[in-house]
Amino acid sequence: MPGEEGPFAYGGLQVGIKDGLILLGLGFLIFALCWPLLSVDSTSQAALAPGDLTLYYYPLIAYTVERLQEGRFPLWNPYVLGGFPHLAELQTQALYPLTWLAALICWEESLSYRAFAGLVIAHLILAAWGAYGFFRWLMRDRAAGAFGAVAWGVSGYITGYPIQAPPILGAATWLPWLLWTAGRALTGQRFWRRNGVAAAFLWAMVFLAGFPQKALYVYGIALAFGVACVLSQPVQQRRRAWKTGILIVGCGTLMASVQLLPSAELAAFAERLEWPFHYQATSFEVWDLLGILWPHLANWSPLYVGVPVLLAGLLLEKQDPRGPRSAALWTGIGFAGILLSLGKESGFFPALVHLFPILGVFRNQERAALIVAWALVVLGTLGWKGAVYPARRRGVGIALGILGAILAGFFLWVQAQPVSEWPRLHRWLSYALWPWGIGGLAWLLLGRWPRTRWALIGLLALDLGSVAWRTAIQTHWVWAPPESLVRPPISPEQIPERAKGHRIDTRGHLTGGWPALVGLEDLHGVVGLVGRFLVPFREQVPGERVWALMGVGCYVWREDEPPIPFPSERVASLPGHNHPLHFECLQEPFPRYRLVYESIAFDDETAIRALRDGQFDPLRVVILDRPWSVEPSVSLPLSPTIRVLFWSPEDVQLQVQTPRSGFLVVGDPWYPGWYARVDGQPAPVLRAYTALRAVPLSAGEHVVWLYYRPLSFRLGGILSLLSLGVLFIWAFWPRLRFWFLRRC
């Protein structure tokens, strides 16, 4: 068989110039599909379309890069929602190695939107390269590797919605790499320990990419594949394989602890846990499964991996009935993915949620298309070294002929009708003719199998490439300069000096994370998980009281709204959807830090009612989540003053002068991990007004240091370092053992 190097074994592969040329070809294919995103020619340049990318992912990842370039872990982000735990929000990719690499490449420069698109393209190329390595190893055949790489790297899933969600793309990118290295380690090949270390790193990488729902899907596939690899080994070798698998999963999970523990802590405080199940379980409709055969039934084609892949999986004989190349294994994985992707439309997902309630946190179950698409690609590649079933080929030929006649007749009938009456049907039928035509060509090529293998790969590239290009044009691209899509509407230079250091409130009119790009602290923004204490405070407490307690200095006002009852001046006028918007700054901004000398303890519900009560003065009495008394003291001849000595996202140093004992109220969201020191001594950080912070102070002059050092991050870092140590010892154990025996 061409491309084969000796009889099949799970042993090492000879890598040569041909492999390098194939990898270059895969990179060129993806670059050819995405080149407008990197073009600097104004007549041909495109940008990733606005949406989640511009509102959410780009501002947060750009902030991550900025903080990394400053040599700091981006633990806290003060620019969104008044402040939130940036690292704990997984999709900020704060600990993702490729984000760190981008920070190095863009050193001393901010992450531009074009560079951000380049990061997306790099993931597409890595996905194709990983798939080539996996299928090249699994089938011991270069052509099979190229076929699987094109099928996965240009699939409707990879080039579809994940383009708009880099963390989803990241998890899908590392799936074939994880299976490749884990398979080599579990089957005891040459350098199996090194492959085990690499697999543990990739296990952690999948989680660090930033999307736990996708990470769980990848882990499920990897575990099923790993068990199949172990069971395929001789009985005497299985014990070592089981130990290797446990080490990969255990060390990989511990390695991700530095991200896992803070994210778990944030999830425990998120209001998302209270969302109704029917909202979480949204999914594909049953008819959406036709997308396996029929691309662009919707805006993108997550289930489409190419008709040549489907025909190869159906017509080519599979040679191994068991182990990691078992068709039954991948058929079962694909069927489970279909049931998951149907969400509440099937009983499978609700039953899983009853068994594992954590799954109820995740929404949009159609994201399980990852499992379906990968299983289809594997099934299409497994028969690559087998013969064609003649009877099946005849049956498929008859079916294609009948289907073609039906489609042609129906298409001609619809074309005779007014387009205005059947607009969607016209489009769907035109899309259906494409896979039918590709299927006919693939059927003809399979008739001369295996001499037409590379021609079939070219046909697959044409099929998936055309679908990916059409998806990009219709959904993912806009023909505009990239930076024009993320240019902030307001710059810091426009803010009056008196308002700097205070928050802005875009009031939902200019949504998204753009203030983080220019260093403006907004009360609004978009994040995946919002703290359950902050949501009722922001939604139920009157806006003027939120402003007074959180230190707002500027706001956005729409012309058709009632005027804001505070003296302000207009800084800039901005275009709105229906009415002009105006950016205004208060003549007397509300202070962000204040001294309060009376306190009362309420539960959260009572506290919200008190804050809504016009008779209650929150500037005179601080509401605490538990009783706290300050030591009585004689009033000192001091004026109450607060001066900021130092400020950074994770550290605030204040010089406070107070004539009597009371509380320093900080208009920033309360969250576990914030600590305080008063004159160098530890002090509590109390939860005030249900969502903010307060530090008790005695009378006199003090230096107050507030700092964010979450225990979850520190403990996770220790566990991650320990796992690295275990992996190091395990990887080099034979040499270490030999060295130790010589010394003894």
N, C-alpha and C positions, 0 to 999 in steps of 0.2 A: 504494500500500500504506500503511495507516495507520502513522504513526510514522516513515515514511521522509522524509528531507530531501534530495531531489534524487537524482540517479543515484549509484550506489555508486562510492566512491573511498576509498582509504585516507587521505584527508585529515582535516582537523579536524572536530570535531563541535560543533554548537550545543547548549550546555548551558543548560537553562532550569528553570522552576519544576516542570515535570512530572518531571524527573529527580530534583529534590530530594524531591518527594513520594514517588517510588518508593523512594528510599533510606530515607526515614522509615518507609515501610511495611515494608521489609525489616528495619530495626532493631526495629520493633514486633513483627513476627512472631517474631524470635528472643527478644526480651524476654518475649513471652507464653509461650514454651516454657520459659524459664529463671527466671521471676519468683520461684518459691519459694526459689531460692538467695540472693536479695537481700532477702527478706522479713524483717521484724523482729517479725512477729506469731507468737507461740509456737504458735498453732494451725495455721499454714500454712507455717512456715519449713522449709526442707530444707537439707541440706549435701551436698557431694560425698562420696561414700562412702569409708570408710577403705580403704586399700590402698597402692598405690605413691605416691598423692598424699600421704598422711599419713606414710608411712614414709620417703619419699625426696624427692619433689619439693618439697613445701611447706617442710620444715625447711631444705633447702639454698638455695632461692630466698629464703626469709625471711632467712637469714644474708647472702646477697648484698645484699639491700636494706639490712640493718643496717649493713654495712660501707660501702656507698655513701653512706648518710646521714652516716657519720662522715668522709666525704671521702677514703676510701682504696679502692684497688683490692683486691678480695677475692682476693688471690693464694694464701693458705694458709688451710686450715681445720683448727684443732687439735682440734675437738670430735668428729670421726668417725674411727674406725680409728686412733686415736692421732695423727692428723694426715695430711692428704693435700693435693695441689695443687689447691685449689678452682677456680681459674680454668681450669686445664687440663682439668678434668672438664666437658665441654661442656654437660651438662644442668643445670648450676647457673645457666646464662644470665647469667654474670657481666658480659658485654659486650653483652648484648642490649638495644637501645634502649628497648623497652617496659618492661623491668625497671627501667631508669634512670628512666623516666617514673613508674613506680609508686613508686619511692623518693622522687621529688619530691612526688607527690600525698600520700603518707603521711608527709611530713616530720615528724620528731620523734616519730613513732609507729611501732610495729612493724607489719609486714605481717600483718594479721589473716587468719583463714581465710576470712571473708566477702569481704574485699578480694581475696584470692587467687582466689576464685570469680568475682568481678567481672572480674578480668584474663582469665579463661577466656572469659567471655561477650563481652568486648571483642574477643577474637580471632574468635569466631564471627561477630560483626557485620562485622568487617573482611574476613573471608573472603567474605561475601555481597556486600559493597560492591565488593570487587575483582573478583568475578565479574561483577557488573553492568557495571562499567566495561569489562571485557574484551569481553563479548559485545555490549554496546551499540556498541563500536567495531568489532568484527569483522563484525557483521551490519547495522550502520547502522540499528538498529531498537530502540526502547525496549521493546517487548513481548518481543522476543528477549532483550534484556539482562535483563529481569525474570525470564523463564523460566529462563535459565541461572543467574541468581543464586540463585533458590529451589532449583533442582536441586543446586547445589554447596553453598550455605550451610546447607541443612537435610538434606543427603544422609546416608545411613546411615553413610558413612565419617566425615564431619566431626563428626557428633553422636554417634559411637560411641566406640571405644577412645581416640581422641585427647583426649577429655574427661579421661581419667585420666592422660594424659601430655602436659603442656603443650608440651614441645619438639616433639613430633610434630605437635600442632595448629599450632604456630608455623610450621613448614615448609609445611604445607598452606595456611595462611592467605595466605602471600605468593606462592604459585604464580600465581594469576591476575593479581596486580599486576605480577609480573615479566614475564609474557607480554604484558600490555597495554603497558607502557612500552617493552619491547624491540621489540615489533612496530611501534610508532609510530616508533621510532628507525631501525629497519632499512628501513622502507618510505619513509623520507625525507619525513615529514610536516612540517607547520609545527612549529617548536620541537623539531626532531628531536634537536638536541644536548642540550637540556634533558632530553628523554626518555631519551637515552643515559646521562646522568649518573644519572637516577633509576633506570634499569635496573641500572647498576653497583652503586648503593647497595642495591637490592633483592637482587641476586645475593649480596652479602655478608650481608644480613639473613637470608636463608634458612639460611646456615651458622651465623650467630650465634644463631639460634633454639634451637640446641642438640641437633640429632639428625642426625648425619652420614649415616646410612642414608637417611633421608627427603630430605636435601639432595641426595644423589646422584640419587634418583629425579626430584626437581624439576629438577635440572640436565639430566638426560637428556631430559625433555620439552621444556625450554626450548631445548636445542641443536637438537633435531629441528624444532621450530617455527621457530627462527631461520634454519636452513638453507632451510626452505620459503619463508620471507619473502624471503630474499635471491634465491633462484632465481625468485621471482615477479616480480622487477623487470626492467625493460629491461636489455639487456646492457651498455649504456653506464653504467648506474647501479650495477651489481653491485660494482664495485671499491670504491666508497665504502661500500656496505653491508657488504662483507666486513671492511673496516677498522673500521667501527663495531662490528660484532659482536666482533671480536678485542679491541677496546678495552674493551667491556663485560665480557667474560669475564676478560680479564687484569687490569683495574683492580679489578673486583669481587672476584676471588680475592686479589689483593694487599691490598685493603682489609680482608679477613678474616684477614690474616696474623697480626695481633696475637692472634687466638684460634686460628688454624690451627696455628701452629708449636708453642705449648705443648701443644695437644691431640695433635699428632703425636708429640711427645716422650713424653707420658704413654702413648700407645698402644704405643710401642716398648718401654716398661718393664712393660706389663700382662701379667698371667698369662693373660688371656683369649686371647691368641694361641695358647696351647697347648691350647685346648678342641678336642675331636674334631669333625670336619666334620659327622657325622650329627646332632650336637646343634645346630650352627649352622644347619643347612639345614631345620629344622622349618618347616612351611608349611601351607597349605590342603590338605585332601583334595580329590580331584577332585569329589566330590559337593557340596562347599561352593560350587562355582560356581553351583549352583542359587539361591544367595542373590541373584543378579542379578534373578531374577524373584520370589523367595519370601523375604520378610523374616523374621527371627527364627528361622531354622533353628538358630542358636546364640543366645548372650546378646545379641548385637548384629548389625547388618546392614551390614558394611563395603562390600559390593558393590551395595547397593540404592540406586538413584538415582531411583526412581519409575517406575511403569508408563507414565505419560504421556510421559516422556522416551524410553523404549524404543519406544513406538508412533510418536512423532514422528520418531525416527531411522529407523524402518522405512518409514513411509507417506509422508513428505514428500520431495519431489524436491529433491536437492542441485543447486545451480546452477553451482558452480565445480569443475571436475575437477582443478585443480592449485593449487599455492600453499598458504598457511596455512589455507584453507577447503576443502582437499581431503579428501573422506571417506576416500580410500585412506590418506592420511597418518595420520589419527586411528584408523582401523581397525588399521593396523599397530602404532601405539603401544599401543592397547588389547590387542592379541594378545600383544605382548611383555610387557605387564604381567601377563597371565594366566599365561604361562609362568614368569615370575619368581615370582609368588605361589604357584606349585605347588612351588617349591623342589626338594627331592630327588625329588618325585613326577614331575618331568619331567627330561629331559636338558639342558635349556637352562641352568639355573642352575649345575649342576656344570661345564658347559663354560665358562661365564663365569668361574668361580672359577679354572679352570686358566689362562685368559688373563690375568685380573686378580686375583691372590691376595688383594689387600686386601679384596675382597668377602667372603672367608671369615671376616672378623672379625665380620660382622653376622649376627645370628640372627633367627628369626621372619620368614621370607621372605613370610608372608602380608601383611606391611606394604606390599607392592607393590600392595595393593588401591587405594592412592592413584592409581596410574597407570591402573588399569582404570576406577575411578569417574570420573576426570576425562575420559578418552577417551569414555566413554559419554555424559557430559553434553554434551561438544562435538558428538558425532555427533547427539544429539537436538536440538541447537540449530541445526545447520548448515542444515537444511531449512526453517527458520522462514519464509523468504520464497518458498518454492516451493509448487507445487500438490500435491494429494493424488493418489497413484497409485490409480485406481479398482479395478484388478484386485487390487492388494495389500490394499486395504481390504476387499474382498469375501472374500478368503482369510483375513484375520485375523478377520473376523466369523464365518465358518464355524468356524474353530479355537476362538474364544472360546465359541461355542455348544456345540461338542462337549466342550470342557474343562469348561464349567459343568455339563453333564449328568453327566459322570463324577464331578466333585467333589461334586455334590449327592447322587448315589447313594451314593458311598463315604462321605460324611459321615453320611448317614442310617443306613447299615449300622453304622458305627463307634459312632454314638450309641446303638444298640441293644445294644452290648456293654458289659460292666462296665468302668468307667473305670479300675479298678485293673489291668486286664490290658493296656490300651492308653493309658497316660497321655500319653506323648510324642506318639503319633499323633493323639489328640484335639486337642492343642495345635497341632500342625503343620497339621492340616486347617482348624482355625478361622483360623489365620494365612493359609492359602492362599486362603480365600474373600475376604479383603480385597483383595489385588492383582487378583483376578479381577473383583471388583465395580468397582474403580477402572478397570481396563482396559476394561470394558464402557462405562462412562461416557465415558472418553476416546475410545473408538471412535465413540460417538454424536456427540461434540463435533467430531471431525475430519470428520464427514460434512457439516458446514456451515462448513468452513474457507473463508476466514480470519476470518469474522465472530465466531467463538467463541474467538479467541485468548486474551483475558483470562479467559474462563471456564475454559479449559484450565490457565492459570496458577493460578487459584484451586483447581482440582481437584488440581494437583500439590502446592500448599501443604498442602491437607488430607491428601493421601496421605503425604507425607514428615513433616509435622508429627505425625500420629498415630503413625507408626513411631518418630520421635524421642522423643515423650512416653512411649511404652511402654518404650523402651529406658532412658530416664532413670529411670522408676519401678522397673523390674526390676533395673537394674544400677548406675546412677550416683548415685542419691540415697538418702539416709536421712533420715527425718523427725526431725531432732534439731537443737538449737542448734549452729551451726557450731563455736564455740570448744570445745564439750565433746569434740569428736573429736580435738583436737590439744593438749588440756591435759596438760602433762607430769606424770608420776606423782610426781616429786620436784622440789622447789624448792631453790635454793641456800641459802635460809635454814635448811633442815633439816640441812645438812651441818655437822658440828662444825668449829670454827675450825682445829683441828690438821690436818684432812684437806683443807682448801682449798688449792688450788695443786697437788693431786695428782690423779691420774686415777681414774676409776671404771671398773669392769668389769661391764657388765650381763650378761655371760656368755651372751648369746643369749636371755635370758628376756624382756627388754624391748627388742626389736629396733627399729630405725629410727633416724632422726636427731634424735629429740626432745631429746637433751642439748644440741644446738646452740642450741635455743630458750632455754635457761636458763644457758648458759655453763658446762656441765659437760663435761669432756673424757673421752670414752668410748673404750675399746679396741675396741668393736664399732661397727656402723653399716652403712648400705647405700650403696654407690656403684657406678657402672657399671663402672669400670676400677680394679682393685686391683693395686698394684705386685707384680711377681713375686718380689721379695726378701722382702716382708712376709708373703706367704701361707705359705711353709714355716716361717718363724720362728714365726708364730702357731699354726699347726696341728701342728707337730711338736715344738716345745720345750715341756717341762713348764710348766704354768700358773704354779706358784710362782716359777719362774725368770723368766718373762715379767713377772710382777708386780714382782719385785725389780729388773729391769733397766729397766722403763718407768715406775716410780714410782706404783704403784697405792695408793690410800688407802681406797677404798670399793668395795663389790661387791654384787651381787644373788645371793641364795641361795634355793634352793627346798627346802621342808621334807623332801621325800623323798630329797634328796641327802646324801651323806656330809658331815659338818661340815668347814668350812674350818679347817686347822690353824694358825690365827693368832688371837691374842686380839683380839676385836672387840666392838663394842656395836651393838645394834639401833637404827636411826634411824626406820624406818617399816615397816609391814606392808602388803603390796599384794595385791590379788586376782590369782590365777593361773588358768590354764585348768583344771587338775586339782588342783593343790596350791597353797597360799598361798606367796607370795613375800615375802622380807624384804630390806630394804635395810640393809646392815651397813657400819660404818666401822671400820677397823683402829685399835687403840689406839696402834700405832706404825707410821704409814704409811711405805711404802718411799720413799726419796729419789729424786727425778727426776734429779738431777745428782750425780755422784760422781767421786772421783779414784782412778785405778788406775795402778799403777807398773810393772806387767809387761805385756808384749804378746807375741802370737804370731800368725803369719800362716797362715791355712788357706783352702783353697777352700771354697765354700759348703757342699758336701755333707759335707766333713770337719768344718766348723764346727758344723753341725747335730748331727752325731754326738757331738761334744764337749759340746755344750750338753745333750744327753740323758744324758750319762754322769754319774752321781752322784758320781764321784771328782773330776770337774773343778770348780774353783771359779771361776765367771765374775766374781765380785765382786773377785777378787784378780788375775786375768789377763784382759786385754781381747783378744778375737779380732779381728784386722784382715783386710781383704781383700787386703792386700799388705804386705810387710815394711816396717817403719818404726821406725827407731831414734831415740831422743831423746838429746840431748847429756848425757853424764854430768856430775854436779855434786856439790859438797859439800853434805851435808845442812844445811839452815838451821834455826835454832831457831824454827820456826813451827809452829803447829797447822793441820792441813788443814781449811780452812773454805770454804764456798761460799755467797754471799749474792746473792739476786736484786735487782738495782738497777732493772730495767725489764723489763716483759713485754708483748708484743702478739703477735698471730698470726704476723706476719712479722719481728719483731725481739725478741731476748732479750739483755739486758745483765747480765753476772754479774761480781761481784767475787770473785776466787779467790785463795786463799792456800795455797801448797803447799810443804812443806819440801824436796822434791826433784823432779827432772824426772819427768814422767809424762804421763798423758792425762786430759783432762776428758771423761768419758763422759756424753752427753746421751741420756736415754731417749725420744727422739723419732725417728720414722722418717727414715732417710736418703733424700735425693732430690736429683737434680741441680738446682742453683740456690741451694743453701744455701752461704753463704760465712761466713768468720770473720775477725775482726781481734783480735789480742792486743796490747793497749797501742797501738792505732792501726796496727799493722803486719799485712799479710795473713798468714793462717795457713790450712793445709789443713783441710778437713772430711773425715775418713776414714770409711769404712763399717765399722762395728763390729758384731760378733755377727751378721753377714750383713744386718742391716736397720736398725741404729741409727747414731748419730753419735759421733765422737770427735775431739777437738782436742788435738794435742800441746802441752805446756806445759813451760817450763823452771822451775827452782826459783825461788820468790819470790812476790811479790804482783802480780797482774795484773787488768786489766779486759778481759774477753772479750765481744766483741759478735758474736752470730750473727744473720745476716739473710738473708732469702729474696728474691733478685733474679734470677730465671731469665733466662739469656741469650736463650732462645727468646722470652720476652715482650718483652724490649728490642729484639731484632732484628725481631720481628713488628711492633712499634710503629713502628719506622723505615720499614719497607716500607709499612705502612698510610698513614703520613703522606705518603710519596712518591707513592703512588697518588692520594691526595687532591689533591696538587699537580698531577699530570698531568691529572686530570679537570678541575680548575679552569682550567688553561691551555687544554685542549681545548674546554671549554664556552664560554669567552669569547675564543677565538682570533680570530674576525673583528674584534671590537672592539679586542683587543690589537694585532692586525696593523695596523688602521687608525690607532690611536694611535701605534704605532711609526713608521709611514710619515710621519705628520704631523710627528713630532719630528725625523725625519731630513731 
